[in-house]
């Protein structure tokens, strides 16, 4: 049994070798069959027909994301921001016009004193205790109040025991 398996394996190997040789001859004659003098010309023609060597049908290879350069905030930019704010331009319009970010515009406006005050009233000052008064004031523990549970109805056993106990007569 082993001898027949080895013999079959050798026959298959010989058949693969003959097929490889036939394929090599066919591939070598392929450029001349299509009118090309060399293999290099044939390969160049195939690449040109397929899109110049680019992979057709596949998405482009991912490239590194482009990093944005940081804007240099110069005195001239600060002056332009001031002029545009006084010309009633919005912060986003100024940012687009000068090529800087909106937070940069806000920072420049704040530095130039061009930011409106908020309409919220100032907080009332809180009265704080002096350390002597803090030490003298007793600290009361906080009571943790849990939600009240509904009273359980009295059981029949307790009602029976009440009825069974004799009441002293007067």
N, C-alpha and C positions, 0 to 999 in steps of 0.2 A: 504494500500500500504506500509506504513512504517512497519507494523507488519510483512509482508511477507519478506521485505528486511532484517529485524533484524533476522528472523528465518533462512533465507538463509545464512546470515553471521555466525551465530552460527553453522550451519551444516558444513560450509567450515572450520571453526576453528577446529571443532572436527575431520574432515578428515585430516587436516594438522598435528594434534597431533598424530593420528594413523600412518601416514606416517613417522613422526619423530621417533616414537617408533620402527617401523619395520626397519628403516634404522640403528638405534642404535644397534639392535640385529644383523643385518647383518654385520656391521662393527666390532662388538665385536667378531664374529665368524670367521672373515677373517684370522687372524694369524693362527688359528688352522687348517683352511681349506688348508693352504699352508705348514703346517708342522712345524710351530714355536710354542714354548711353551708360549712366552709372547709377549706383544705388543712392548716392547723395542727391542727385537731381530728382530721382523718383520720390524720395522722402520729402524733399522741399516742395514738390508739387502736391503731395498729399496734405502737408501742413497748410499750404496756401488754400487748398480746397476746403479744408476743415476750419478755416477761420484764422489762419496765420499762427497756428500753434496754440491758440487759446483753447481752453476747455469749453466746449460748447455745451450748453444746457446746465452747467453747474454755476452756482452762485460764486461771486468773487470771493477770494480769500479775505478773511477779516484783516483789516489793517489796524494799526494802533490808533486810538482816538486822538484827534488833534487837540492839543492842549492850547488853551487860550492864553495869550500873553497878558500879563498884568499891566493895566493902564498906569502911566506915570501922571500923577496929579501935580501939575506945575502951577506957578502963580498965575500964569495967563489963563489956565483952565478955571482957577478959582474966580478970577475977575469975570470971565464969561458967564460962569454960573450966577454970580451976583447980578449981572446985567439981565440975564434971562429971567431970573426970579422977579426982578423989578418990572420986567415986561409981561408979567402975569403968565409965564409958561409953567406948566405942571412939571413935577419932578421927573416923570417918565419921559416927557418930551425933551427935557434938558439932557437926560441920560443918553437918549438916542442921538440927539444932535451933536453931543460932544464925544460920544463913543466911550462913556464910562458907565459904571453901574449905578443903579438907583440908590443903594446905600451910600455910595461915595458922594452922590449929590446931596443926600440928607446930611451927611457929616460935614460937608463944606458949608451948607446953609446954616447949620448949627454953629459952626466956627465963626461965620460972618455975622451971626446974630439975626438972621433973617427968618427964624422959625417963630411962628405965632405961639403965644402962650395958650395953655390949655384952658378951656372954659370951666373946668372943675374947680369948685371953691377949695381953698386951702384947708387942710385938716385942722380941726380944733386941737389945741394942745391938751394932752391928758395930764391930770394931776397925779403925780407920782409921790409915793410915801417916802419919807426919809428913812434911812436905815434904823434909827432909834424907834420910830413908830412901827416898823416892820417887826422888830424883835418883841415889842410890847403887845402887838395884836395876836390874840390866840388863833391858832389854826384849827378850824373845825373839819372833822373828817367828812368827806363827801358821802352822801347816802346813795347807795345804788338801789334804785327802785325797780323791782321786777314787775312785769305785768301781772295783774291779779288773776288768779285762777278762779274759775267758777266753783262755787261751793258744791261739794258732792252731796247728793241727797242722802238722808239718813237711811241706814239699812233697817230692815225689818227686825233684825235681832235686837237692835238698840231700842226699838219701840216696844218690843215684847218685854224686854227686861224692865222698862220703865213701868209697864202695866202690872208686872208681876210683883214689884216691890210694894210692900204694904205702906200705906200713908198713915203716919201717926195721927191719932184722933186727939182732939183737944177737949 
